[in-house]
């Protein structure tokens, strides 16, 4: 199984990296951008017996290590390879 994990800052958390990218894009002439939010993308290859088991493992990984639940939210998808 393959899992794709998307981790982003919660909307209530300021995103200084996103602001920096927004300003850089504006300096390049891309003035129509209202907001930039930066995040992380993680791809995992899992050796599990079922999709349900893979989803449970990915959920645990996100909660315990990959995402900081205080300031980040995450979503993931598990697909067959």
N, C-alpha and C positions, 0 to 999 in steps of 0.2 A: 504494500500500500504506500501511497505517497500522500503527504499532508502539506498543505500550504497554509501558513499562519501569517496573518496580517495584524500588526500591533500599531496602535496609534495613541496619541495623547488624548485624554478625555477633553471634551469641548471646554470644560471649566478651567483647564490648565493652559497657561500661556505657552506659546511655541516660539521661542526666540530664533531657532533655526529656520522655521517656516517664514518668519518675518524677514530674516536676512536674505533668504532665497527670493521672496517677493520683491524686495528692494533691488536685488541684483537683476531680476527679470525686467523690472521697470526701467532700469538703466540701459537695458538692451532694447528697449522700445516696446516691450510687452506690457502696455499700460492698462489693459482691460482686466487684469487679475485682481480680484477682491480679497482673496485669502489663500494662503498656502499652509497646509498642515503636513509636517513630515512624519514619517513612521518607519517601521521596520518590516521586512519581509523575510520569513524563514521557511525553507523547504526541507522536509524531513522524509527520508525513506525508512519505512517501518516494516519489520518482519513480524506480522501478527496474523492470527488465524482468521479474523473477521473484521469487517469494517467497523462494527460496533466496538470491538476491543481497541482498534486503532483510535477511534474517536475518544474513548475513555482515556487512553494513554496521552493523547495530545492535550486534552483538557487538563490533565494533571500536570503535564510539562509546562503549560502556559501559566497555570496558577502558582506553581512552585518555583519556576526559574525564568521562563522566557519573557513574561510580562510583569510589570510592577503594578499590582492592583490598586494602589493608592492613586497613581497618576495616569495609568494606561488602561485601555480596553483592547480586547482582541477578538478576532473571529478566525475561523479556520474551515478548511474543506479537506475531506479525505477522499481520494480517488484511487481507483485501481491503476497500476502501472501499465 
